[in-house]
Amino acid sequence: MKITIIGTGYVGLVSAACLADLGNDVLCLDVDVARIEALNAGRIPIYEPGLEQLVRHNAAAGRLRFTTDTAASVEHGIVQIVAVGTPASSDGSADMRYVLAAARGIGRHMNEYRVIVNKSTVPVGTAERVRTVIGEELASRNAAIPYAVVSNPEFLKEGAAVNDFIRPDRIIVGSSEPRAIQVMRELYSPVLRNHDRMLVMDARSAELTKYAANAMLATRISFMNELANFAERLGADIEAVRHGIGSDQRIGYHFLYAG
């Protein structure tokens, strides 16, 4: 399958390398000229175990390429994966300018059916905003071209991102459009062969799932930090307490460390 990845940061580059390694034809777009030049020269701007070898192997095989040409990237992939940053604004809200800029670029250049996939961490309702922005760009061209917007949040752990992508706990797909859902099943078919880990829901639920998962993990860590403070004051051994509560199957040991 031909796939375009918009953004070559942590999520974008890991996703691109892994999708290329699964046999897809992947083209990465970034507006950062220096970053694209570095990637084309074989220099990887981030460190993640196994990523450098994966990028170099698939680039050498011709399955992974890098560009700053928006028109070429939109022309390339039936799947357009948006993996740009959403940094916090001064008021704490997510800065959506890069996501919406990516959507405008797609709407400005697309000439046939495309599935636009939001992989960035975005607020609930973003799929609708992206759909609207693309629709406005198409309307300005008097173009009636079908497209779908899908929420597909990432759940990659630093230090284990490549393995997390290839062997995911679950793949969340937020869409109510059968054609787009089928494209996503084809996209992830190599990692769904032994067990169907794809959970299909509406886009808003998919977007909220990402925030809910982040909040739950943060809650566990924060709780253990507070418990460690209590243990220190009371003269208790936090490791013994952790084993005691983690052995309860309803709780488990994952993300049950103070620090």
Secondary structure as UniProt FT lines:
FT   STRAND          2..6
FT   HELIX           10..21
FT   TURN            22..23
FT   STRAND          25..29
FT   HELIX           33..40
FT   TURN            41..42
FT   TURN            49..50
FT   HELIX           51..60
FT   TURN            61..62
FT   STRAND          64..67
FT   HELIX           70..76
FT   STRAND          79..82
FT   TURN            90..91
FT   HELIX           97..109
FT   STRAND          114..118
FT   TURN            124..125
FT   HELIX           126..140
FT   TURN            141..142
FT   STRAND          147..151
FT   TURN            158..159
FT   HELIX           161..166
FT   STRAND          171..174
FT   HELIX           178..187
FT   HELIX           189..191
FT   STRAND          198..201
FT   HELIX           203..234
FT   HELIX           238..246
FT   TURN            249..251
FT   TURN            254..255
//
